[in-house]
């Protein structure tokens, strides 16, 4: 039960996060201490490229 002076914020009125999540490191780069190469993303042509 909420105590006197402790407001319980209404979380239903807050907007959802509109920013997409940051992609996580994948594979061996996630588990080792070596520097990882650039993250590869698929472009609209289906080819992989680094940002």
Number of C-alpha atoms within 10 A of each C-alpha: 5 7 7 6 6 8 8 9 8 7 7 7 7 8 7 7 7 6 6 6 7 6 8 9 12 10 8 10 14 11 9 9 8 9 7 12 8 10 14 11 13 10 10 7 6 8 9 12 11 10 7
